[in-house]
């Protein structure tokens, strides 16, 4: 049976393809240590599991949920946001629960773009952005990122004709894949750009709660007047070890939130209510829980950074997020180096080119592997790279 041209022209999702390769090697008996995905290995807090289980026993929670989420969940998120970022949100008009932030990112272009409209994205970037734009018939204009600029895009190089036709500017800090954080001054410049060119800022900040060394990544909505030109995506997946629960939020500009609510009411039936109750409980966890969890990731970051530098792989020590973005040894492409580690060390990392052409020369390595397995992965990588030197 012939599939649609739209689907036929859609590239395979890189992580799904890589997972297939890993599965093939495992089926052949290989002991693969997977450092390629940001899938938290640490358990969901027991209080959250208890809230989920208790709510699941209530027959009222087994029926269709509200399209826009329970009022209690929206109120809990607005309260959390005010405490974390000092920003007041209208829980009715400026907050929309999502079935994971990925779902919202994929749907947003259908709300904000017409066929042929331009969306400005960065390169490298999370692959969902260009795919979602293409599905809506939009055109992606890529802004290159590099280490010299701190992995921040230069908004001044955007051509005037692109800025005139652009409907959205997509940002992501703490950044996936580079691990970079953005200073407030950059967000202020981005808001000025959005105002000047009537562009919607789309800020994906799924990693804001995985943070180190006392850092507190900012919300773009902290900038005065940002809600007039911006929306922001948040996720409980990384924040509270709830990746499988699929809970995220869209916040900010009320018109866009209303448009997304209308779209989603035609496409899905909302989040299972027991999961919403679990999310409410998660956002009430004490700061000490988050600090203890982040200390585990920070120790892994430090150990892995030290190992990569021993192998002459230049790498920054990020202040937030779940990833390292090391420069690969000379003489390899990103794909070839990732394949070397998979075949010679049974260690899976993600080629930088999975995130765009400007990811060449890098690989992304996740911190979401138990400590003993991470140490084993480091030993295997060192042996494989030393043997090939």
N, C-alpha and C positions, 0 to 999 in steps of 0.2 A: 504494500500500500504506500502511495506517495505521501510524504509528509510536507508540511508547508514550507514555502521558500524562506519564511522568517526563521523557522527552526533549523532548516538545512544550512543557513548561513551563520547560525549561531556557533561560535567556537565552543569546544568542550570545556567544562569548568575545570581549571587546572588542578585543583585539589582533588576532585573526583578522579581525574585521570591518574594522578600520582598515587592515590589510594589504591587504584586498580593494580598498578605496578608493584606496590608493596605487597598486596594480597597475593599476587602471583609468586613472588619470592618466598613469602611465608608458606604458601602451599607446597613449594619445592623443598621446604624444610629449613629455610633460613631463619635465624633469630634476629629479626629487625628491631632496632631501637628507633622509634619514630620521633624525630625532632622537627617535623615539617609542619605541624598544625598547632594552633593555639587552643587546644582542647584541655581545659583545666583537669589535672589529675587529682587535685586535692578534693576531699569530699564536701558535699553541700552541708552546711551547718545542720546539726540534728534538730534544732528548734524549727528550722524551715521544713524539714521532712515531717515533723510532728504536726505542724500547721496544715500541711498538704493532706496528710492522712485523716486528720480530724475533720477537715472540710469535705473530704471525699465521701464520708459516711452520711452526710446530710443530703437527703433526696433533693432538696431545693437547689443544691449545687451540681446536680447531675443533668440538669436541663440546659437548653440553649443559653449561653451567656449573653450579656448586653454587647452590642456591636462596639460601643466605645469604651467598654470596660466598666467594672463596678465603680460607682462614685467613690467608694472607700479606697479603691486602688489609686484613682486619680488624685484624691486628696492626700494619700500617703506619699505619693511621688512629689507633689507640690511641696509638702512639708519637708521631705528629704532634700529637695533641690534648694529650698530656702536655707536650710541648715548648712548644706555643703557649699553653695556658691553665693549665698546672700542675695538671690534673685527671687522675686515674688512672681509666681505663676497663677493665673486663673485656672483652677482645676477643671472647670467646665469647658472653657474655650481654648485653652493654650496647652493642654495635655492630652495625648492620645496613646493608650497602651497598644503595643504591637506584638505580633507573634514572633518575637525576636527582632532585633534592629535590622537584620538582613532583609526580612520581609518588607519592612518599611522603605529601606533604601531601594529595593527593587521596584516598588510601586510608585515612589515619589515622581519620577519623570512623567508618568501618565497623568499626574495632577498638574504639573508645572510646564509641560512642553507640548508643542504641536510638531508634526513632522517637518523636518528641516531646521528646527530651532537648534541653537548651539548651547552645549553645556561645557563649561571650562572645568577640566579636571587636572590633576597632577600626574606626573609620570616619574617614578613608579607610583602605583595606587592599588587599592583593594580591587580585584577584578570585577566585583559586582557592579561598580560604578559604570564602566563603559558598556557592560552588557545590558544593564537596565536602561541606559540612554538609547542604545541601539534598538531595544525592544519597543521603545516609545516612538521610534522613527527619528530620534534626534541625532545630532552630529556632535561628537566629542572633539574638543580642541585641547590638546595636551600641553601643560606647562612643565618643563623639565625641572627636576630636583637634583641637587648635587651636594656633596659634603661641604664644599666651599661656602655655600649659602646657608649652612645649617639645616639643609633639607627643607627650606622654606621657599615657596614659589615667588618669583619676581613679578608682581602684578603690573609693574611698569612696562613690561615687554609685550603685554597683550595688545595686538593690533587694534586700531580704532574700529575697523569694520567688524572684527570679532566681538569686541565689547558692545557694539550697538546691537548685534544680533543675539547676544548671549541672554539666556533666561536664568541660568543658574551657575554658581561657582561652588565647586565641591572642595571642601577642606577636611582634613582628618588629623587631629592632634589630641593626645599622643598618637604618633603616626604608625600606621601599618603599611609598609613593612619596616621602615627605617628606624623606628624607635624614637624619633625626634619629638621634642616638645616645642610648643610655640609660645613666645612671650606675649604679654598683653599688648605691646606696641604693634605687633603684627596683626592681632585681631582688630585693633582700632583702625589700622590701615585698610583691612579687608572690609570693614563696615563702611568706611568712607568710599571705597571703590563701589560697593553695592549701591550706595545712595546715588553716587554720581552717574551710574550706568543703569539704574533700575533693574538690578540683578538680585535674585534671591541667593543668599548665602546658605549653603547646606553643610553643616558641620557634624561630622561623625566622630563622637568622642566616647566610643565603646570601652576604651582602656583607661579612662580617667581615674579609676579607683585602684588600679594596680600601679603603685607609685613607691618611689624609693628615696632615701637620703633626705627625708623631710619635705620632698616636693609635693605640691598640691596643684596639679594641672587645672587651668581655668576653663570656665565655660565662656563661649563667645557671647552669650547673653549677658555677661557681666558688663559689657561695653554699653554705655548709655545709648539708648535708642536702637539697640540691636534687634529687638523684637519686631521692629517695623520692617526689617529686611532679612531676617534670618530665622532658620529653624535648626534644631539640634537633635541628634539621635543619641540615646543612651541605651545601655544594655545591662541586664543583671547577669548575663552569661559569665563574664570575666569578673565582674564586681563581687559576686557572691557565690562563685563556683556552681552556677546554675545553667550551664550551657544547654543541657538537654531539656530544660523546662520551657525554653523559648519565650522569654519575656523581655520586651524592650519598650522604649517610649519615644515618641516624637513630641517635642515641646517647642514653643516659640510662637511665631506669627499665626494669629488666630485664623486668618483666611486660609492659609495653607493647611492648618490642622483641621479645619472644617472640610476642606476639599478631600483630604485623605480619609476622613471619617466617612464621607459620602462614597468614595471609591470602595473602601473596605466593606461597607455595608452591602455592596453588590458582589463582593468576591469571597468573603469568609464570614464566619459566624462568631468571631471573637475568641478570647482565651478561655479555656476551661476554668471554671470558677475556683476549684481547689488550688490551681496554680496561682491564681490571683491572690488568694489568701496567703499562700506561701510567699509570694513576692512582698506583700505587706509586712509579713513577719521578718523577712530578710532586711528590709530597709530600716527596721527598728533595732537591728543588732548594734551592740556597743562598738565604739571606735577601737577598743582594745582587740576585738576579734579581727578587724581589718588590719590592724598593725601587726598582729601575730602572723596572719596569713602572708602579708607582704614581706615580712622578714624572711620567710622561707624562699620566696622568689628572689629576693635581693641576694641571699647567700648563693643561690644557683647562678644568678647573673655574675656575681664576682668570680666564682670558680670557673665559669665558662669563658669569661673575658680574659682571665689570666692564661687559660689554656690556649685560646686562639692567638693571643699575642706571643706566646712561646713558639707558635708555629708560623710567626711572621705574617699573620693575617691581621691587618689593621682593623680595629673595631672600636667604636665608641661605647661608653658605659651609660646606657640610657637612664633617664630619671623616672621613666614610667613605661608601662606596657609589658608585653610578654615575649618580646623578640629582640634578638641581636641581629645585626646587619653587617657581617664582616666582609671585608674585601678578600677575594679569593686569590690563591697563589697565581703568579704570572704563568702564562702558557696554557691556560684553560679558559674555555667559555664557562658561563654560569651553569649551563645544562650539563656540560662535560664533567665539571667538578662535582656536581650533585650526583651524577651517575657513577663517578669514581667511588664516592663514599658509599653509595648504595651497594655497588657490586664488590668492592674490596673490603669494606668495613661493616656492611649490613647496618649502616646508619643512614636514615632518611632526613635530608634537609630540602628546602625549597629553593630552586633556582631563582635568582633575582628577576630574570626575564619573564617569569610568571606574572609579574606585576607591571610589565611594560618594558619597552626597549631600553629605557634609561636605568633599568635594574641590572643590565649587563655588568659583569665584573663583581657581582655580589651574590651571596646566598642569605636566606633568612633562616634563623635557628630559633626554635621555641624553647621556653623555659618550663614547659608543662610536662616534665618527665620526672618520675621519682628519683630521689637523690642517688641511690645506688646505681640505677640504670643510667643516669646522667654521667656518673663517674666512669662507668663502663664504656659509654659512647665516646667520652673524651679519650680514653685509652685506645680505643679502636681507631679513632680519627688520627691520633698522633702516629700510630703504627702505620696506617695506610699512607699518610702524607709523607712521613719520613722515608718509607720504602720507595716512594715514587720520586723523591727529590734527586 
